[in-house]
């Protein structure tokens, strides 16, 4: 699980740098403090579901593109990642994930 956090953090750092933004600038766009960006980019924590949605919007990409690292290429890894993520989410975040999946199926 820790390696997943690290790879997601690297992806976010890569996207931030490709836009020539500082951590402070990204934190302002995201509405969180710069230390939170540092923790996400260093793989110490996952962004919330809401912040994943905001990050995708800020970078003008689909949420799935945040997870285009090698560890998510096979279905077994995807399922494991989703299951582990759900285990650590609040009820509200789980409902948001459900709503996102439900809405995605009809687009």
C-alpha positions, 0 to 999 in steps of 0.5 A: 500500500505504501508503494501505491502512495509513493507512486501516486505522489510522484505522479502528482509531483510530475503533473505539478512540475509540468505546469511549473507550479510550486507546492504552494501554488497547487495547494492554493488551487486545491484549497489545502495547505502546502504541507498537505501537498508535501505529504501527498507527493512524498507518499505519506498520505492519499488525497481524499476522494474530493481532492482527487476530483479537484486534482483531475480538474486542476490538471485537466485530466480524468481521475484515472490518469492520476493512476497511470503508474505501473502498479495499476496495469493489471486487474488484480492490482486495481481490485486490491487498490480499490478494496484497500482504499475503501477500507480506509475511507469514511462513510461519506467518502465511500458514498462519493466513490459509489456516486462517481462509479454509478455516474460513470457507468452512464456516461 
